[in-house]
Amino acid sequence: MEEAISRIITELEELRHSQPTPSFSDSSLSDLETLLDNSLDDDSEPIHRLFAELSAKSLYPSSLVSPIASAMDSGSPSLSLVASKVYLSILLSPNSPVFTLFTPIAFLSLLRSIRRCLKRRPPFHPGADEPSQENTANRKRKTSARGRGSKKRARSSHGGDHEGEESEFDVRVLFSVLERLELAMKLIHLDRFPDSLKSLVQTVAEIPVMALEVCPNSGNYNKLTEFCSKILLEVLRPEHGDEANTAAEVLKSLSPMILQLKSQARSFAIEFVTIRMRNVANRSDGVTKAMVNFPRYLVVKAPEKSEPRALAVESIMEVIRIIKFEDQMGFVEYVLKMSQGKSNLRLLATDLIPMLVTSLRDPLGLDSEIGVKNSWGMKCLEALIQRCSDVVAGIRARAFSNLSQLIGFLAGDSRSRGVLKEVLGIGSGDEGLVNELLRKRCTDEKAVVRKSALLLVAKLTGLFGSGFHGALLKTMGMACSDPLVSIRKAAVSALSEAFRKSPDENVATEWLHSVPRLITDNESSIQEECENLFLELVIDRICRSRSVGLPHNRATPNGSNAKVKSFEMEFELLLPEGVLGLLREICNGEVTPWVKKICTSLGKKNKLKHKIALTLQNVMRTSESLWLSYSMPIEKWTAPPGAWFLLSEVSAFLAKAVDWEFLLHHWQLLDKDGSAVNIQSPHIEGVNFEEEEDVESKSVAWAGDRVFLLQTISNVSIELPSELAAELAHNLFKRLDEFNMHLTEVKAHVKALKTLCKRKALSPQEAEILVMKWIDPLLSKASKILENYPLSVYGYE
C-alpha cells in the first residue's frame, strides 16, 4: 500500500505544473481504485495515509480531481468508467472533504463518461481503414505537448489492444459507478448547481434507452434501471432544490421514453412515475403539483400520427388515474377546452374523452346530486358529438368511432339509458339530434366518415332497438350501393342490425329493397354475407311460424266485413310479429329477382333446410282453416301473399319436404275456382283494385298463386308416382288446349307439363316423344286460331 501511495504522490507532483492538466496513468488509477475500495470496506487507514502524504508534499485533496476528470474525459469507455468510480469513491471515503472535492466540471465529466460507455460502438475489424497520416500527425503533436505523464497515458490508452478501437466496458463497473452515484447524492447538494442537477436528471433518464442496445441481458437491464430509479428518487429530495421544479425536470426528461413505442424503457418510465413518484407525492406538495401538470405537458408533446397518439393517450391516462379526483376534473375541463382548440388538440381531445369517461368514477353523476344532464360525463359526450361535425374529416371519423365506444359504455348502466336516449334524441324521428347528424354523415364526402357513421348506427340500433327510421333509414339503404366495398359492408351491417332489432315494417321493407340485391355484388364476401343475412333475417324468422295453430274458444263476429277484418287481425296475431309483412314484401316485383337468386344460391350450397318448406305449408293450412272457421266461402280465400312464391323457390331443392296431398288439394281448389273468376293482368291500366271487395285484386292473387303452385308442382313432380303424374299431365294439357287462361299462367303450365312428361317416360327419348305428342296438336290449333283471327276481326267469319 505504501508503494501505491508513493506512486500516486509522485505522479501528482509531475502533473502539478502541466497545463492543461493531463490525466492519471492507468497504473495510478488502478492504485487509487484499490486504495479506495479498501477504504470503503471499513478500512479507512489507506485513505488517511494518502491525504496525510498529500499534505506533507504541500498538495491539497482537490489536486486529485483534475487528473481524474481528465481520465474520465479520455481513454476507452472502460478506463473512463474506472476513473468515474474512483472519483465517486473519493467523495464517499471516510472524512472526505466533499465540498472541496466536488466541482461541477468534474461532475459533468462523470456524466459524460456514463453516457459514452452506453453508446453503441462499431466493432473493430482487422484490416479496416487506418487513420490518415494527417490525423496521426495531429495526434502526435497533441501528445508531445502534454508532457511526460501524458505520454504514459497515451501509450496506455491508445497503444496495444486499444489501437484502432475502443474496448467494451464491463457492465459491473457501471453498476458500481451508479451505486456510488446514488450514495454520493446523499452527501452533495445540487441546489447550488442547477445545471449539474439538470444534466444528472437527463443522463439518468437516457440510461434505460441507451442500455437497450448494449445490455441485452434482462437481469442486468433490470438492475441498471433499478439504480436509475434510486438516483432519480434521491434527486427529488428538497436538498437538491425546489421539489416542484426538480420533479418537473424529471418528468420532462422521462417524457420521450413514455411517448416512445412500447419497450422495457417505457415500462420503466411509466412504473417510476405512477408508483415511485406517486409515493413521493404523498408527502410532497411540490411533486404533487408537477404530477398534476404532467398530463398537460404530454398533451403538448403528443404526436399526431395514429399509433403514437394512441400511446400518448394511454400514457396520459396512466398518470390521470393516480392523481386526486379534483385534479382529474381539472384535466377534464382542460380536455373540453382542447376540443375547441387547434386541429391537433381537437383530435387528441377526441381520443381522450372516451378514455376519461370509461376510466374515472361516476361520469354521469348517478351517485351524486348534480344530475345526469349536468354531469361532467354528459359534457364530454356533447363535446364528442360536436366533433362529429368537425371541419377536418379525420376528426369527424375518429369522433364517430369514439362516440360509438362511449355510448356503449354509458348505456351499460340501466339508470342512464333513458336519459342517454333523451339526450341523443333517439326515437324523436328525423328531428332527433343523432338522427339528423347520422343522416348527414352517412352521405359525407369522405369515405372514412361515412363508414364510421354507419358503424355508429349499427351500435345505436343494437343498444336501443327501434328509433331510426325515415330519412336515416333511406340513407342506410342508399349506402348499400356505395362504390366502396367497405362502405357497402358497413351499411349492410347497420341496416341488418336495425332489421334484427326493430319489428317495424318500414325497416323490413328498406332492408329487403337494399340488401338482397347485393347477391349480384362484384365482391364475393358481400354476396356470402347477403346469403347469410337472408337466412337469418328472413328464412329463420319465417320458420318461427312452424308451430302455429288455431286457438280454442274463439268468438266469431257477424257480418262479412267484420269477419274479414277479424280474420286478418287474428291471423296476424297467430304469427310472429312481422312475418306476414315479410312474406308480402318478398313477392314485390323489385325484390323477387334477388330473392330467386338467393334461394338458388342457398339451395345449391345445401343451406336450405326442410323446416322452411314445412313452415310455409303450415302457414297456408292455418290461414285456410282459420278462414273456414269464420264460415266464409273458400273461393274468396287466398294464401298469405308471398307464401306460394317462396315455396315455389325453395321446393326446387326441398322436393321431399313438400306434401303432394297439400299441392293436389290446392291445385283442385285453385283450378276449380279460377275458372269462375274474371282474371285480369295486374299491368292493365285503369284497373280499380278497391271496388267490389277487391274482386280484380283477388283475381290477380289467384292467378299468381296458380303460377307459383304450378312451379312448385313442377319442382316436386320428380317425387310423384307415375299414375298421379299422368293424371296431372292430362289435366294441364286440357287447360292449355282450351286457350282461355291468363297469359301469366301459360309458361307455368307448359313447364309443369314438360316436367311431368319426363317423369312419366322411362327414357329421355320417350320423354321427347311424349312432349312432341302434345305440342304438335297445340301448335296446330294455335295456327288455326291465328289464321281465323283476321277474318273474325273484319266480320268474314
FENQUIHU-V677167 format. One record per residue. N is the residue number from 1. PSI is psi in radians with two decimals (NA if undefined). BURIAL is b if it has 16 or more other ideal C-beta (glycine too) atoms within 10 Angstrom, else e. Layout:
<<N	PSI	BURIAL> <N	PSI	BURIAL>>
//
This chain:
<<1	-0.65	e> <2	-0.72	e> <3	-0.72	e> <4	-0.78	b> <5	-0.70	b> <6	-0.75	e> <7	-0.69	b> <8	-0.80	b> <9	-0.75	b> <10	-0.79	e> <11	-0.62	b> <12	-0.70	b> <13	-0.62	e> <14	-0.61	e> <15	-0.09	b> <16	-0.72	e> <17	0.10	e> <18	2.38	b> <19	2.23	e> <20	2.88	e> <21	2.11	b> <22	2.97	b> <23	2.83	b> <24	2.66	b> <25	2.87	b> <26	-0.68	b> <27	-0.70	e> <28	-0.70	b> <29	-0.69	b> <30	-0.71	b> <31	-0.77	b> <32	-0.73	b> <33	-0.80	b> <34	-0.76	e> <35	-0.80	b> <36	-0.61	b> <37	-0.68	e> <38	-0.63	e> <39	-0.63	b> <40	-0.26	e> <41	0.71	e> <42	0.39	e> <43	1.52	e> <44	-0.08	e> <45	-0.80	e> <46	-0.79	b> <47	-0.57	b> <48	-0.71	e> <49	-0.69	b> <50	-0.85	b> <51	-0.60	b> <52	-0.74	e> <53	-0.65	b> <54	-0.76	b> <55	-0.67	e> <56	-0.52	e> <57	0.24	e> <58	0.57	e> <59	2.50	b> <60	2.71	e> <61	-0.54	b> <62	-0.29	e> <63	-0.29	b> <64	-0.41	b> <65	-0.84	b> <66	-0.81	b> <67	-0.64	b> <68	-0.71	b> <69	-0.69	b> <70	-0.66	b> <71	-0.61	b> <72	-0.48	b> <73	-0.16	b> <74	3.05	b> <75	-3.06	b> <76	2.82	b> <77	-0.64	b> <78	-0.76	b> <79	-0.62	b> <80	-0.70	b> <81	-0.67	b> <82	-0.74	b> <83	-0.68	b> <84	-0.73	b> <85	-0.73	b> <86	-0.75	b> <87	-0.81	b> <88	-0.58	b> <89	-0.62	b> <90	-0.74	b> <91	-0.59	b> <92	-0.09	b> <93	2.68	b> <94	2.36	e> <95	0.50	e> <96	2.39	b> <97	1.37	e> <98	-0.83	e> <99	-0.39	e> <100	-0.71	e> <101	-0.49	b> <102	2.20	b> <103	2.51	b> <104	-0.61	e> <105	-0.81	e> <106	-0.64	b> <107	-0.69	b> <108	-0.64	b> <109	-0.68	b> <110	-0.80	b> <111	-0.67	b> <112	-0.65	b> <113	-0.74	b> <114	-0.78	b> <115	-0.69	e> <116	-0.62	b> <117	-0.39	b> <118	-0.14	b> <119	2.32	e> <120	2.28	e> <121	2.44	e> <122	2.41	e> <123	2.56	e> <124	2.32	e> <125	2.15	e> <126	2.41	e> <127	0.00	e> <128	2.91	e> <129	2.26	e> <130	2.76	e> <131	2.54	e> <132	2.77	e> <133	-0.62	e> <134	-0.77	e> <135	-0.66	e> <136	-0.71	e> <137	-0.73	e> <138	-0.71	e> <139	-0.65	e> <140	-0.69	e> <141	-0.72	e> <142	-0.68	e> <143	-0.77	e> <144	-0.54	e> <145	-0.29	e> <146	-0.07	b> <147	-3.00	b> <148	-0.80	e> <149	-0.61	b> <150	-0.63	b> <151	-0.72	e> <152	-0.78	b> <153	-0.67	b> <154	-0.74	b> <155	-0.64	e> <156	-0.69	b> <157	-0.65	b> <158	-0.11	e> <159	3.06	e> <160	-2.19	e> <161	-0.32	e> <162	-0.04	b> <163	2.06	e> <164	0.00	e> <165	2.81	e> <166	2.23	b> <167	2.64	e> <168	2.60	e> <169	2.78	b> <170	2.12	e> <171	-0.42	b> <172	-0.55	e> <173	-0.70	b> <174	-0.69	b> <175	-0.80	e> <176	-0.59	b> <177	-0.82	b> <178	-0.63	b> <179	-0.77	b> <180	-0.57	b> <181	-0.74	b> <182	-0.76	b> <183	-0.65	b> <184	-0.50	b> <185	-0.30	b> <186	-0.31	e> <187	-0.68	e> <188	2.57	b> <189	2.02	b> <190	0.13	b> <191	-0.41	e> <192	-0.16	e> <193	1.27	b> <194	-0.60	b> <195	-0.67	e> <196	-0.70	b> <197	-0.79	b> <198	-0.74	b> <199	-0.66	b> <200	-0.82	b> <201	-0.79	b> <202	-0.70	e> <203	-0.83	b> <204	-0.61	b> <205	-0.44	b> <206	-0.41	b> <207	-0.84	b> <208	-0.52	b> <209	-0.85	b> <210	-0.57	b> <211	-0.27	b> <212	-0.59	e> <213	-0.63	e> <214	-0.06	b> <215	1.27	b> <216	-0.39	e> <217	2.13	e> <218	-0.60	e> <219	-0.81	e> <220	-0.67	b> <221	-0.76	b> <222	-0.65	e> <223	-0.67	b> <224	-0.81	b> <225	-0.48	b> <226	-0.70	e> <227	-0.68	b> <228	-0.74	b> <229	-0.77	b> <230	-0.72	b> <231	-0.77	b> <232	-0.59	b> <233	-0.65	b> <234	-0.62	b> <235	-0.53	b> <236	-0.02	b> <237	2.59	b> <238	-0.37	e> <239	-0.32	e> <240	0.20	b> <241	-3.01	b> <242	2.17	e> <243	-0.62	b> <244	-0.78	b> <245	-0.73	b> <246	-0.78	b> <247	-0.68	b> <248	-0.68	b> <249	-0.70	b> <250	-0.83	b> <251	-0.69	b> <252	-0.70	b> <253	-0.52	b> <254	-0.31	b> <255	-0.71	b> <256	-0.64	e> <257	-0.68	b> <258	-0.57	b> <259	-0.11	b> <260	2.97	e> <261	2.70	e> <262	2.29	e> <263	3.11	e> <264	-0.61	b> <265	-0.74	b> <266	-0.69	b> <267	-0.71	e> <268	-0.82	b> <269	-0.77	b> <270	-0.77	b> <271	-0.72	e> <272	-0.76	b> <273	-0.80	b> <274	-0.32	e> <275	-1.02	e> <276	-0.80	e> <277	-0.54	b> <278	-0.71	b> <279	-0.67	e> <280	-0.68	b> <281	-0.47	b> <282	-0.37	e> <283	0.15	e> <284	2.03	b> <285	-0.57	e> <286	-0.78	b> <287	-0.67	b> <288	-0.77	b> <289	-0.75	b> <290	-0.70	b> <291	-0.59	b> <292	-0.63	b> <293	-0.27	b> <294	-0.76	b> <295	-0.61	b> <296	-0.62	e> <297	-0.72	b> <298	-0.57	b> <299	-0.78	b> <300	-0.62	e> <301	-0.13	e> <302	2.32	b> <303	2.87	e> <304	-0.43	e> <305	2.62	e> <306	-1.01	e> <307	-0.85	e> <308	-0.59	e> <309	-0.71	b> <310	-0.65	e> <311	-0.65	b> <312	-0.74	b> <313	-0.76	b> <314	-0.71	e> <315	-0.75	b> <316	-0.75	b> <317	-0.52	b> <318	-0.68	b> <319	-0.71	b> <320	-0.64	b> <321	-0.39	e> <322	-0.08	e> <323	2.95	b> <324	2.77	e> <325	-0.71	e> <326	-0.58	e> <327	-0.59	b> <328	-0.76	b> <329	-0.58	e> <330	-0.69	e> <331	-0.61	b> <332	-0.78	b> <333	-0.66	e> <334	-0.73	e> <335	-0.66	b> <336	-0.65	b> <337	-0.63	e> <338	-0.64	b> <339	-0.18	b> <340	0.11	e> <341	-2.57	e> <342	2.88	e> <343	-0.71	e> <344	-0.60	b> <345	-0.64	b> <346	-0.71	b> <347	-0.77	b> <348	-0.70	b> <349	-0.65	b> <350	-0.61	b> <351	-0.52	b> <352	-0.60	b> <353	-0.90	b> <354	-0.55	b> <355	-0.69	b> <356	-0.81	b> <357	-0.66	b> <358	-0.22	b> <359	-0.55	e> <360	2.79	b> <361	2.56	e> <362	1.04	e> <363	-0.54	b> <364	0.16	b> <365	0.53	b> <366	-0.41	e> <367	0.29	e> <368	-3.10	e> <369	0.02	e> <370	-0.42	e> <371	2.66	e> <372	-0.74	b> <373	-0.43	e> <374	0.12	e> <375	2.75	b> <376	-0.53	b> <377	-0.64	b> <378	-0.61	b> <379	-0.69	b> <380	-0.70	b> <381	-0.77	b> <382	-0.69	e> <383	-0.68	b> <384	-0.66	b> <385	-0.67	b> <386	-0.67	e> <387	-0.30	b> <388	-0.24	b> <389	0.41	e> <390	2.68	b> <391	-0.37	e> <392	2.16	e> <393	-0.71	e> <394	-0.63	b> <395	-0.69	b> <396	-0.82	b> <397	-0.76	b> <398	-0.66	b> <399	-0.74	b> <400	-0.77	b> <401	-0.78	b> <402	-0.56	b> <403	-0.67	b> <404	-0.77	b> <405	-0.73	b> <406	-0.78	b> <407	-0.68	b> <408	-0.68	e> <409	-0.82	e> <410	-0.59	b> <411	-0.13	b> <412	-0.35	e> <413	2.08	e> <414	-0.46	e> <415	-0.44	e> <416	-0.19	b> <417	-0.77	e> <418	-0.80	e> <419	-0.71	b> <420	-0.73	b> <421	-0.65	b> <422	-0.77	e> <423	-0.70	b> <424	-0.25	b> <425	0.46	b> <426	2.29	b> <427	0.07	e> <428	0.27	e> <429	-2.79	e> <430	-0.26	e> <431	-0.16	e> <432	2.57	b> <433	-0.94	e> <434	-0.64	b> <435	-0.84	b> <436	-0.74	b> <437	-0.80	b> <438	-0.64	b> <439	-0.68	b> <440	-0.76	b> <441	-0.34	b> <442	-0.26	b> <443	0.41	e> <444	2.67	b> <445	-0.40	e> <446	2.26	e> <447	-0.67	b> <448	-0.56	b> <449	-0.75	b> <450	-0.76	b> <451	-0.79	b> <452	-0.68	b> <453	-0.72	b> <454	-0.64	b> <455	-0.60	b> <456	-0.66	b> <457	-0.80	b> <458	-0.70	b> <459	-0.82	b> <460	-0.70	b> <461	-0.71	b> <462	-0.56	e> <463	-0.76	b> <464	-0.06	b> <465	-2.12	b> <466	3.08	e> <467	-0.06	b> <468	1.62	b> <469	-2.86	b> <470	-2.31	e> <471	-0.66	e> <472	-0.69	b> <473	-0.77	b> <474	-0.67	b> <475	-0.73	b> <476	-0.69	b> <477	-0.74	b> <478	-0.59	e> <479	-0.36	b> <480	-0.23	b> <481	0.32	e> <482	2.56	b> <483	-0.45	e> <484	2.34	e> <485	-0.78	e> <486	-0.62	e> <487	-0.73	b> <488	-0.75	b> <489	-0.76	b> <490	-0.69	b> <491	-0.75	b> <492	-0.74	b> <493	-0.78	b> <494	-0.81	b> <495	-0.64	b> <496	-0.64	b> <497	-0.67	b> <498	-0.73	b> <499	-0.66	b> <500	-0.64	b> <501	-0.52	b> <502	2.29	b> <503	-0.02	e> <504	2.34	b> <505	-0.51	e> <506	-0.64	e> <507	-0.77	b> <508	-0.73	b> <509	-0.80	b> <510	-0.70	b> <511	-0.81	b> <512	-0.49	b> <513	-0.19	b> <514	-0.68	b> <515	-0.86	b> <516	-0.52	b> <517	-0.32	b> <518	0.04	b> <519	-0.33	b> <520	0.22	e> <521	2.62	b> <522	-0.09	e> <523	2.04	e> <524	-0.59	e> <525	-0.58	e> <526	-0.69	b> <527	-0.79	b> <528	-0.71	e> <529	-0.66	b> <530	-0.78	b> <531	-0.81	b> <532	-0.69	e> <533	-0.64	b> <534	-0.71	b> <535	-0.79	b> <536	-0.85	e> <537	-0.31	b> <538	-1.09	b> <539	-0.92	b> <540	-0.60	e> <541	-0.69	b> <542	-0.63	b> <543	-0.30	b> <544	-0.22	e> <545	0.09	b> <546	-0.60	e> <547	0.22	e> <548	2.60	b> <549	3.03	e> <550	2.41	e> <551	2.87	e> <552	2.78	e> <553	0.95	e> <554	2.60	e> <555	2.26	e> <556	2.16	e> <557	2.87	e> <558	2.66	e> <559	2.42	e> <560	-0.90	e> <561	-0.72	e> <562	-0.66	e> <563	-0.75	b> <564	-0.81	b> <565	-0.72	e> <566	-0.70	b> <567	-0.83	b> <568	-0.75	e> <569	-0.75	e> <570	-0.70	e> <571	-0.64	b> <572	-0.61	e> <573	-0.48	e> <574	-0.57	b> <575	2.70	b> <576	2.59	e> <577	2.26	e> <578	-0.16	b> <579	-0.77	b> <580	-0.75	b> <581	-0.63	b> <582	-0.83	b> <583	-0.71	b> <584	-0.66	b> <585	-0.48	b> <586	-0.27	b> <587	0.23	b> <588	2.43	e> <589	-0.48	e> <590	-0.24	e> <591	-0.58	b> <592	-0.69	b> <593	-0.66	e> <594	-0.62	b> <595	-0.71	b> <596	-0.78	b> <597	-0.71	b> <598	-0.79	b> <599	-0.70	b> <600	-0.79	b> <601	-0.76	b> <602	-0.69	b> <603	-0.73	b> <604	-0.50	e> <605	0.11	e> <606	0.62	e> <607	-0.15	e> <608	2.26	b> <609	2.73	b> <610	-0.47	e> <611	-0.47	b> <612	-0.71	b> <613	-0.73	b> <614	-0.67	b> <615	-0.79	b> <616	-0.70	b> <617	-0.71	b> <618	-0.67	b> <619	-0.76	b> <620	-0.68	b> <621	-0.76	b> <622	-0.73	b> <623	-0.78	b> <624	-0.76	b> <625	-0.71	e> <626	-0.68	b> <627	-0.82	b> <628	-0.53	e> <629	-0.32	e> <630	0.11	b> <631	0.73	e> <632	2.60	b> <633	2.36	e> <634	-0.45	e> <635	-0.28	e> <636	-0.01	b> <637	2.44	b> <638	2.59	b> <639	2.72	b> <640	2.27	b> <641	2.32	b> <642	-0.32	b> <643	-0.85	b> <644	-0.64	b> <645	-0.86	b> <646	-0.67	b> <647	-0.66	b> <648	-0.53	b> <649	-0.77	b> <650	-0.41	b> <651	-0.35	b> <652	-0.41	b> <653	-0.11	b> <654	0.79	b> <655	-0.65	b> <656	-0.29	e> <657	-0.13	b> <658	2.21	b> <659	2.16	e> <660	-0.66	b> <661	-0.65	e> <662	-0.79	b> <663	-0.76	b> <664	-0.73	e> <665	-0.84	e> <666	-0.47	b> <667	-0.77	b> <668	-0.67	e> <669	-0.85	b> <670	-0.63	b> <671	-0.68	e> <672	-0.81	e> <673	-0.38	b> <674	-0.51	b> <675	-0.35	e> <676	0.03	e> <677	2.38	b> <678	1.68	e> <679	2.29	b> <680	2.66	e> <681	2.44	e> <682	-0.16	e> <683	-0.03	e> <684	2.23	e> <685	2.50	e> <686	0.00	e> <687	2.26	e> <688	2.02	e> <689	0.10	e> <690	0.11	e> <691	2.61	e> <692	0.98	e> <693	0.67	e> <694	0.80	e> <695	-0.80	e> <696	-0.63	b> <697	-0.71	b> <698	-0.65	b> <699	-0.75	b> <700	-0.72	b> <701	-0.75	b> <702	-0.78	b> <703	-0.77	b> <704	-0.73	b> <705	-0.70	b> <706	-0.68	b> <707	-0.85	b> <708	-0.59	b> <709	-0.75	b> <710	-0.68	b> <711	-0.69	b> <712	-0.77	b> <713	-0.75	b> <714	-0.72	b> <715	-0.63	b> <716	-0.26	b> <717	-0.39	b> <718	-0.37	e> <719	-0.05	e> <720	2.60	b> <721	2.67	e> <722	-0.60	e> <723	-0.80	e> <724	-0.65	e> <725	-0.71	b> <726	-0.72	b> <727	-0.74	e> <728	-0.66	b> <729	-0.72	b> <730	-0.72	e> <731	-0.75	b> <732	-0.71	b> <733	-0.68	b> <734	-0.74	e> <735	-0.69	b> <736	-0.67	b> <737	-0.37	e> <738	-0.27	e> <739	0.76	e> <740	0.25	e> <741	2.92	b> <742	2.54	b> <743	-0.59	e> <744	-0.31	b> <745	-0.31	b> <746	-0.86	e> <747	-0.73	e> <748	-0.71	b> <749	-0.82	b> <750	-0.80	b> <751	-0.78	b> <752	-0.74	b> <753	-0.70	b> <754	-0.76	b> <755	-0.72	b> <756	-0.63	b> <757	-0.71	b> <758	-0.60	b> <759	-0.65	b> <760	-0.56	b> <761	2.73	b> <762	-0.24	e> <763	2.83	e> <764	-0.63	e> <765	-0.75	e> <766	-0.62	e> <767	-0.75	b> <768	-0.66	e> <769	-0.75	e> <770	-0.72	b> <771	-0.82	b> <772	-0.46	e> <773	-0.62	e> <774	-0.30	b> <775	-0.75	b> <776	-0.84	e> <777	-0.66	e> <778	-0.75	e> <779	-0.67	e> <780	-0.77	e> <781	-0.67	e> <782	-0.68	e> <783	-0.72	e> <784	-0.71	e> <785	-0.73	e> <786	-0.65	e> <787	-0.67	e> <788	-0.25	e> <789	-0.81	e> <790	-0.65	e> <791	-0.70	e> <792	-0.56	e> <793	-0.71	e> <794	0.12	e> <795	0.37	e> <796	0.01	e> <797	NA	e>>
//
